[in-house]
């Protein structure tokens, strides 16, 4: 699921997202807020814009994984008595997002 989304977004950029959905619109508002917090379009450097794009994509992935996880009956694999790997992957994505946000701060 996330792998396919990553490929689509990597190839087509954020235009791969259906902007008619409320989730996509919220994501783009969040991106706009990041840019505004950095002083607006005119003040954002190319480096900052690249980090904003990475953060926006990562936020998309985290939100998508979160939506999938919420629909699951359990986060734990009862047979193995461990978390499902997707939970750990989600945490890695969230950590990446936190690092991007620190860079922008």
Beta strands, then each sheet from edge to edge (+ up, - down):
strand 1: 76-77
strand 2: 82-83
sheet 1: 1+ 2-
end
